Amino acid sequence: MTPDQLLAHVKRLTSTLPPRQIATLVAVFVAVVGLVAGSAYVVNAPSYVLLYSDLDAESAATVTARLKGQEVPYVLEDGGRAIRVPSERVDELRLDLASQGLPTTGRIGFEIFDRTAFGTTEFLEHVNYRRGLEGELARTIGTITEVASARVHIALARDSLFAASTQEAKASVVLKLRTNKPLSAATVNGIAGLVAASVESLRPEAVVIVDTFGRPLSQGQAEAEEATGASLERQQRVERDLAARVVALLEPVVGPGHVRVNVSAKLDIESQEETEERWDPTTVVRSRQASSEGTASTVTGGIAGARANAPPAASTAPAGPATPVLAAAPPGARTTETTNYEVSKLTRHTIVPQGRLSRLSVAVILDDERAAATDGSGRTQVSSKPRSPEDIERVQRLVAAAVGLDPSRGDQLTVENIAFGDQSIAEEPPPGPIWVELPRQVAPYAPQILRVVAVVAIALVALFAVLRPIMRAVLPPPALQAAGTGALGQGPRTVAEMEHAIEAELDALPESPDARRLPVLAKRIARRAEEQPEDLARLVRTWLAEENGR
């Protein structure tokens, strides 16, 4: 149908209806079109997911500026602290913004000195330095896994000519943790040491660390957890290392997933220091001294001269051991002898450090031996049998050597063979019927399909439940029939066609006198006038035109 014919049909329909019905039809048509268009817009609208949350105003402004530059639609939520972007671009945008160093923590670092300002006083320079140092420390602490964000406040040291007026440097750190679990003592000490090493004249004891729940993490905690928390972490680390060592040793033998190891280590949390001194009861002569005193006596001498002063002739007899000979003391002489004895002493200083392994218990569970075999039909069958005592004994010796078992220390080792749950080799399931596989394949696209179905359902409901009843209520059935005949036919009928139709209806009547045909003809014409007034008027006008032409 050409546009002219469609326009002619519309004019014919509007000419037979009152203005109220025409306005109602137009309103219903606009409402239905608007409903369908709105549903289509909602369905095709992009789905926004969270890009970043808990942003400060500066970071949010920087991120939104980058998104505007890339012409990416976004939605702000939570008072501008959260940003949502289309779901299909969230991963790409996160990588892109991360490569540009966004989002920042909102704290200004040493880039504050990139903007040089004339007329800056010394006081402002100190303030800017403190701000930059606080921002850099906050960024560094924020890179720790357990920390979501951090704020650092520093009170720099103030020198003075008077010792009483000198102020030491102090710092406070507020941490926003990713979980409600407090930080370990080692992490807290590491943060305190990091801040102290970054600020001049700042001691780690002067760094106060708290979390956003107000719990102190540094004051007194390191000392309180030194004997408990630190030792507990070391104990858990020892247990994990030993268990991993045993699993790595046995898995190549029994197969991956067929061994379970549990290690319980007991550490001595007390440090010992012992000094021991031992004295040997056996004495040893260290020195001996003898002295003699007496009066002068007459002694017979030899001949004075050189011969008397010459040394005696050397003896040819073999020299024997020297034997001390005490000469007889002459009358009036005194002899004194002093002997010094020494007693040997052994001093041993022993220090036993804290965290010494005092006892070790190891439990090992081995699965049954499993063997896979393929039968004639191609199915894989798995059979299992218990392990022999010789295998368990070999495993026990291997584990004892791997963990350094010491029976004198009270260590225990238990190796048992217990069948695990059903771990048969999973076969690739054959493809199921189409009504089973189709929902599984269509599941990822379910949201888009539901949206399209919703739009189609809304359109059908609007057409059949709203538009069609209103059309029936507004338009009478003859008008609808005429409108449908004109719309679906080949165009408006001509006068000759209408005359032929009337003649055909009259000819179809049985033969009767004119008296009987006139009432029937009158009824036919009246009914035709009610059903098709326009066609009848056109026919009358044609007859009048023909009469006038004659």
C-alpha positions in Angstrom: 0.0 0.0 0.0 1.3 3.4 -1.0 1.5 6.3 1.4 -1.2 8.1 -0.4 -3.6 5.2 0.0 -2.7 4.8 3.7 -3.4 8.6 4.1 -6.7 8.2 2.4 -7.7 5.4 4.7 -6.8 7.4 7.7 -8.9 10.3 6.5 -11.8 8.0 5.9 -11.5 6.6 9.4 -11.2 10.0 11.1 -14.1 11.4 9.1 -16.5 8.8 10.5 -15.4 9.2 14.1 -16.2 12.0 16.6 -13.3 14.1 18.0 -13.6 12.5 21.4 -12.9 9.0 20.0 -10.1 10.3 17.8 -8.4 11.9 20.9 -8.8 8.7 22.9 -7.2 6.6 20.1 -4.3 9.1 19.8 -3.7 9.1 23.6 -3.8 5.3 23.7 -1.4 5.0 20.7 1.1 7.5 22.3 0.9 5.7 25.7 1.6 2.3 24.1 4.5 3.6 22.0 5.9 5.4 25.1 5.6 2.2 27.2 7.4 0.1 24.6 10.1 2.7 24.0 10.7 3.1 27.7 10.9 -0.6 28.2 13.4 -0.9 25.3 15.5 2.0 26.8 15.6 0.3 30.3 16.6 -3.0 28.7 19.3 -1.5 26.6 20.6 0.8 29.3 24.2 -0.2 30.4 24.6 -2.1 33.7 26.8 -0.1 36.1 29.1 -1.8 38.6 31.3 -0.4 41.3 34.7 0.9 40.1 36.0 2.5 43.4 34.5 3.2 46.8 35.4 5.1 49.9 37.2 7.8 47.9 37.9 11.2 49.3 36.8 14.3 47.4 40.2 14.9 45.7 40.7 11.4 44.5 37.0 11.2 43.2 37.5 14.5 41.3 40.7 13.2 39.7 39.1 9.9 38.6 35.9 11.5 37.2 38.1 14.0 35.3 39.9 11.0 33.6 36.6 9.3 32.9 35.2 12.4 31.2 38.4 12.7 29.2 37.9 9.2 27.9 34.1 9.8 27.4 33.2 7.0 29.7 29.7 7.3 31.3 29.7 7.0 35.1 27.4 7.3 38.1 28.3 8.8 41.5 26.9 7.3 44.7 27.4 7.6 48.4 27.8 11.4 48.3 30.5 11.2 45.6 32.6 8.6 47.5 31.7 5.7 45.1 31.9 5.6 41.3 30.1 3.2 39.1 30.9 2.5 35.4 29.5 0.1 32.7 30.2 -3.5 33.6 31.8 -4.3 30.3 34.6 -1.7 30.9 35.2 -1.9 34.6 38.3 -4.2 34.3 39.8 -2.1 31.5 39.3 1.1 33.4 40.8 -0.2 36.6 44.0 -1.3 34.7 44.1 2.0 32.8 43.7 4.2 36.0 46.2 2.0 37.9 48.8 2.6 35.3 48.3 6.4 35.8 48.7 6.1 39.6 45.0 6.5 40.3 43.2 6.7 42.6 45.6 8.3 45.0 45.0 8.3 48.7 44.1 11.9 48.7 47.2 12.8 50.8 49.7 15.2 49.2 53.2 13.8 49.0 56.5 15.4 48.1 54.9 16.5 44.8 53.8 19.6 46.8 57.3 21.0 46.1 56.8 20.6 42.4 54.7 23.8 42.5 57.1 26.6 43.3 55.5 29.7 44.8 57.2 33.0 45.2 57.2 34.7 48.6 57.0 31.4 50.6 58.2 31.9 54.2 60.3 29.5 56.2 57.3 28.6 58.3 55.3 27.6 55.2 58.3 25.5 53.9 58.4 23.6 57.2 54.6 23.0 57.1 54.8 21.8 53.5 57.7 19.5 54.3 55.7 18.0 57.2 52.6 17.6 54.9 54.6 15.9 52.2 56.3 13.6 54.7 53.0 12.6 56.2 51.5 11.9 52.8 54.4 9.8 51.7 54.3 7.7 54.9 50.6 7.3 54.6 51.0 6.0 51.0 53.7 3.6 52.0 51.8 2.2 54.9 48.7 1.8 52.7 50.7 -0.7 50.5 50.6 -3.3 53.4 48.2 -6.1 52.7 46.2 -5.8 55.9 45.9 -2.0 55.7 43.2 -0.4 53.5 44.3 3.2 54.2 46.3 5.2 56.7 46.7 8.7 58.1 49.9 9.9 59.6 50.4 12.9 61.9 53.9 14.0 62.8 55.1 16.5 65.5 58.7 17.3 64.5 61.3 17.8 67.1 61.9 21.4 68.4 65.4 22.4 69.5 66.0 24.9 72.2 68.9 26.5 74.0 67.5 25.1 77.2 67.4 21.4 77.7 64.1 21.6 79.6 62.4 23.3 76.6 63.5 20.7 74.0 60.7 18.7 72.5 61.2 15.3 71.1 59.6 14.2 67.8 56.3 12.3 68.0 54.0 10.6 65.5 50.6 9.0 65.5 49.2 6.6 62.9 45.6 5.8 62.3 45.0 2.6 60.3 41.9 1.4 58.5 42.2 -2.3 58.4 40.6 -4.5 55.7 39.3 -6.9 58.3 38.2 -6.6 61.9 41.2 -8.7 63.0 43.9 -6.7 64.8 47.4 -6.5 63.3 50.1 -8.8 64.5 52.9 -7.5 66.8 55.5 -7.9 64.0 53.4 -5.8 61.6 52.9 -3.1 64.2 56.5 -3.0 65.1 57.4 -2.8 61.4 55.1 0.2 60.9 56.5 1.9 64.0 60.1 1.3 62.8 59.2 2.6 59.3 57.8 5.8 60.7 60.7 6.2 63.2 63.3 5.6 60.5 61.7 8.2 58.2 61.5 11.1 60.7 64.7 12.6 62.2 65.1 12.1 66.0 62.0 10.0 66.3 62.1 6.9 68.5 59.9 3.9 67.8 58.5 4.1 71.3 57.2 7.6 70.5 55.0 6.3 67.6 51.3 5.7 68.6 49.4 3.4 66.3 45.6 2.9 66.6 43.0 1.5 64.2 39.7 3.1 63.2 37.9 1.2 66.0 40.0 3.1 68.6 42.0 0.0 69.6 45.7 0.8 70.5 48.1 -1.3 68.5 51.4 -0.1 69.7 51.3 1.1 73.3 52.3 -1.8 75.4 51.2 -4.3 72.9 54.6 -5.3 71.6 55.8 -6.0 75.2 52.6 -7.9 76.0 52.6 -10.0 72.9 56.4 -10.6 72.8 55.9 -13.8 74.9 52.6 -14.9 73.5 51.9 -13.5 70.0 55.4 -13.7 68.7 55.9 -17.2 70.0 52.5 -18.3 68.7 53.4 -17.0 65.2 56.7 -18.7 65.3 55.1 -21.9 66.5 52.6 -21.8 63.6 55.3 -21.1 61.1 57.4 -24.1 62.4 54.3 -26.3 62.1 53.5 -25.2 58.6 57.1 -25.6 57.4 57.5 -29.1 58.9 54.1 -30.2 57.5 54.9 -28.8 54.0 58.3 -30.6 54.2 56.7 -33.9 55.0 54.0 -33.5 52.3 56.6 -32.6 49.7 58.5 -35.7 50.7 55.6 -38.2 50.6 53.5 -37.0 47.7 55.9 -38.3 45.0 55.6 -41.7 46.7 51.9 -42.0 47.6 50.5 -39.6 45.0 49.2 -36.1 45.2 46.2 -35.7 47.6 46.8 -39.1 49.2 48.6 -38.0 52.3 47.6 -35.7 55.2 50.1 -34.4 57.8 49.5 -32.6 61.0 52.4 -31.2 63.1 52.1 -30.0 66.6 55.2 -28.2 68.0 55.6 -26.9 71.5 58.1 -24.1 72.0 59.6 -23.0 75.2 58.6 -19.3 75.6 61.0 -18.8 78.6 64.6 -17.9 78.0 67.2 -19.3 80.5 70.7 -18.0 81.4 72.9 -20.2 83.7 76.4 -19.7 85.1 78.2 -22.8 86.5 81.5 -23.0 88.4 83.2 -26.3 89.2 86.3 -26.7 91.5 88.6 -29.7 91.1 89.5 -31.2 94.5 92.9 -32.5 93.1 95.6 -29.9 94.0 98.5 -29.1 91.8 101.9 -27.6 92.9 102.2 -24.3 91.2 105.5 -23.1 92.8 108.0 -24.0 95.6 110.6 -21.6 97.2 113.3 -22.5 99.8 115.7 -20.2 101.7 118.4 -20.8 104.3 120.0 -18.5 106.9 123.1 -19.1 109.2 126.2 -17.7 110.9 129.7 -17.6 109.3 132.1 -20.5 110.1 135.7 -21.4 109.5 136.2 -23.3 106.3 139.4 -25.0 105.2 140.3 -23.6 101.8 142.7 -24.5 99.1 145.8 -22.8 97.8 145.1 -19.4 96.6 145.7 -18.8 93.0 144.3 -19.6 89.6 144.2 -23.4 90.1 142.0 -23.0 93.1 139.5 -20.7 91.1 139.3 -23.0 88.1 136.0 -25.0 87.7 136.1 -28.7 88.4 136.8 -31.2 85.7 133.9 -32.5 83.7 132.8 -36.0 84.7 132.4 -38.7 82.1 129.7 -40.6 84.0 126.2 -40.4 82.6 124.0 -37.7 84.1 121.1 -39.0 86.2 118.0 -37.3 87.4 118.6 -34.4 89.6 118.0 -35.3 93.2 117.5 -32.4 95.5 119.9 -32.7 98.4 119.6 -30.6 101.4 122.9 -30.0 103.0 123.2 -30.3 106.7 122.7 -26.9 108.1 125.6 -25.8 110.2 124.9 -25.0 113.8 123.0 -21.7 114.2 121.5 -21.9 110.6 117.7 -21.7 109.6 116.0 -23.1 106.5 112.6 -21.9 105.1 110.7 -23.7 102.4 107.4 -22.3 100.7 105.2 -24.5 98.4 102.2 -22.9 96.5 99.3 -25.2 95.5 96.7 -24.4 92.8 93.1 -25.7 92.7 91.6 -25.9 89.1 88.2 -24.2 88.4 85.8 -24.6 85.5 83.3 -21.7 84.7 80.5 -22.4 82.2 78.0 -19.7 81.1 74.9 -21.1 79.3 72.2 -19.1 77.6 69.1 -20.8 76.3 67.2 -18.5 73.9 63.4 -18.0 73.8 61.4 -20.2 71.4 63.4 -23.3 71.7 61.7 -26.4 70.4 60.8 -28.5 73.5 58.5 -31.2 72.0 57.3 -32.3 68.6 54.3 -34.4 67.6 53.7 -35.5 64.0 50.6 -37.4 62.7 50.6 -38.8 59.2 47.6 -40.4 57.5 48.2 -42.4 54.3 45.5 -43.3 51.8 45.1 -46.8 50.4 47.0 -47.8 47.4 44.8 -47.0 44.4 45.3 -48.4 40.8 43.2 -47.4 37.8 42.4 -50.0 35.1 40.4 -49.8 31.9 37.9 -52.6 31.1 36.8 -53.8 27.8 34.0 -51.2 27.5 36.5 -48.4 27.9 35.3 -47.4 31.4 38.0 -46.7 34.0 37.8 -48.7 37.2 39.7 -47.7 40.3 40.7 -50.4 42.8 42.3 -49.9 46.3 44.1 -52.0 48.9 45.6 -51.3 52.3 49.3 -50.5 52.5 51.7 -53.2 53.8 53.3 -52.8 57.2 56.7 -52.5 55.5 55.6 -49.5 53.5 54.3 -47.8 56.7 57.5 -48.5 58.5 59.6 -47.0 55.6 57.4 -43.9 55.6 57.8 -43.6 59.4 61.6 -43.7 59.1 61.5 -41.1 56.3 59.3 -38.7 58.3 61.4 -39.1 61.4 64.5 -38.2 59.5 62.7 -35.3 57.8 61.4 -33.6 60.9 64.5 -34.4 63.1 62.6 -36.5 65.6 64.3 -36.8 69.0 62.8 -39.5 71.3 64.8 -38.3 74.3 63.0 -35.0 74.0 59.6 -36.7 74.2 58.8 -36.4 70.4 56.0 -38.6 69.0 55.4 -39.8 65.5 52.3 -41.7 64.3 51.8 -43.0 60.8 48.5 -44.7 60.0 46.9 -46.1 56.9 43.3 -45.0 56.6 41.3 -45.1 53.4 40.2 -41.6 52.2 36.8 -40.8 50.7 35.8 -41.8 47.2 38.5 -40.3 45.0 37.8 -42.2 41.8 39.0 -40.8 38.6 36.4 -38.5 37.3 35.4 -39.4 33.8 34.4 -36.8 31.3 30.6 -37.0 31.4 29.0 -37.5 27.9 27.0 -34.7 26.5 23.5 -34.8 27.7 20.3 -34.1 25.7 19.7 -30.8 24.2 17.1 -29.8 26.9 19.8 -30.3 29.5 22.8 -28.7 27.7 20.8 -25.7 26.3 20.0 -24.1 29.7 23.7 -24.5 30.7 24.9 -22.8 27.6 22.3 -20.1 27.7 22.8 -19.3 31.5 25.5 -16.7 30.9 23.2 -14.7 28.6 20.1 -15.1 30.8 20.0 -11.4 31.9 19.9 -10.1 28.3 17.4 -12.7 27.2 15.1 -11.9 30.2 15.2 -8.2 29.3 14.2 -8.8 25.7 11.4 -11.2 26.8 10.2 -8.5 29.2 10.1 -5.9 26.5 8.2 -8.2 24.1 5.8 -9.2 26.9 5.1 -5.6 27.8 4.4 -4.8 24.2 2.0 -7.7 23.8 0.2 -6.8 27.0 -0.1 -3.2 25.9 -1.4 -4.3 22.5 -4.0 -6.9 23.5 -4.9 -5.8 27.0 -5.0 -2.0 26.5 -5.1 -0.9 22.9 -7.5 -3.6 21.5 -10.2 -3.2 24.3 -10.1 0.5 24.0 -10.5 0.3 20.2 -13.4 -2.0 20.5 -15.0 0.3 23.1 -14.5 3.4 21.0 -15.3 2.2 17.5 -18.6 0.3 16.8 -18.3 -3.0 15.0 -19.6 -1.7 11.6 -17.1 1.1 11.6 -14.3 -1.4 12.4 -15.5 -3.7 9.7 -15.6 -0.9 7.2 -12.2 0.4 8.3 -10.8 -3.1 8.1 -12.3 -3.7 4.7 -10.8 -0.5 3.4 -7.5 -1.1 5.0 -7.1 -4.7 4.0 -8.9 -4.6 0.6 -7.6 -3.4 -2.7 -9.0 0.1 -2.1 -12.5 1.8 -2.1 -15.1 0.1 -4.3 -16.3 2.0 -7.4 -19.9 2.8 -8.2 -20.1 0.1 -10.9 -18.9 -2.5 -8.3 -21.5 -1.4 -5.8 -24.3 -1.6 -8.5 -23.2 -5.0 -9.6 -23.3 -6.1 -5.9 -26.8 -4.8 -5.5 -28.0 -6.4 -8.7 -26.4 -9.7 -7.7 -28.2 -9.7 -4.4 -31.5 -8.9 -6.2 -31.0 -11.6 -8.8 -30.3 -14.1 -6.0 -33.9 -13.7 -4.8 -36.5 -16.1 -6.2 -38.7 -15.0 -9.0 -41.6 -12.9 -7.5 -43.8 -10.1 -8.6 -42.6 -6.6 -8.3 -44.8 -6.0 -5.3 -42.7 -8.6 -3.4 -39.4 -7.3 -4.7 -39.9 -3.7 -3.7 -40.1 -4.3 0.0 -37.1 -6.5 -0.1 -35.2 -3.9 -2.1 -36.2 -1.2 0.3 -34.9 -3.3 3.2 -31.6 -4.0 1.4 -31.1 -0.3 0.6 -31.8 0.7 4.3 -29.4 -1.9 5.6 -26.8 -0.8 3.1 -27.3 2.8 4.2 -26.7 1.9 7.8 -23.7 -0.2 7.1 -22.0 1.9 4.4 -23.4 5.5 4.4 -20.5 6.9 2.5 -20.8 4.3 -0.3 -24.5 4.9 -0.6 -24.1 8.7 -0.7 -21.4 8.3 -3.4 -23.8 6.1 -5.4 -26.7 8.7 -5.1 -24.4 11.5 -6.1 -23.3 9.5 -9.1 -26.9 8.9 -10.1 -27.7 12.5 -9.8 -24.8 13.5 -11.8 -25.8 11.1 -14.5 -29.4 12.5 -14.5 -28.1 16.0 -14.8 -25.8 15.1 -17.6 -28.7 13.7 -19.6 
